């Protein structure tokens, strides 16, 4: 797989900290986007940021507010796997 296991989680955590001003003390891989103050529009913005970095396509609203950082990373990895399979 292109992205290492923790690379995506670290990227998502960094985006939440820098783009969404989430305090570092609140950032854990199990925190939901909603608990971090991210609404559905923020989920779309996050998906666009991930798309720009990794080249994966999300359906509008696919990243829900109940997603954890781990959930977002797992979905991104799934989509990366689909891209790799399609390229083969």
WOVENCOR-V595777 format. One record per helix or strand of 2 or more residues. SS is the DSSP state (hx for helix, st for strand). FROM is the first residue (numbers start at 1). LEN is the number of residues. If there is no record, write none. Layout:
SS	FROM	LEN
SS	FROM	LEN
This chain:
hx	7	12
hx	24	3
hx	34	3
hx	40	15
hx	69	19
